[in-house]
Amino acid sequence: MDYETIRWIRAIHFFAFITWAGALISLSFILKQHTRCAQEARKDFIALEKPIALAMDIGATFAIAAGVFMLIEIPDIMKGHGWMHAKLTLIVVLIGLHGFQRARVGKYKRGEVGASPTWVIPAIQATVLAIVVLAAAKPF
């Protein structure tokens, strides 16, 4: 594959990751407020959560697909690049956090609104920050 095509795939990867991370963080704050809102406002929160969760899913799908495509096309990126191994591990963590938040959207939609775990937002933010630092700085 030529370098120009890889650059376009990388641009898609970056944009999709930004979309994924932004929607995941936004959704987390909205879910937190959903637990605090009055019963009458819950329908409005559900209506707001649905498109943000969809944007999160689409961003994740394109980010992961473009990333896998680049790993297949440039397999040498895994050789001697510890930062990439660490980044991929953190991507698996982010996928888990994504699934956790997606499950909460489903529960809230069914009326099962419980307390919002305090660790979720900092965990998502720290994971996204670490992924960005590893991808940008390639420290090891």
Disulfide bonds with the S-S distance in Angstrom:
none
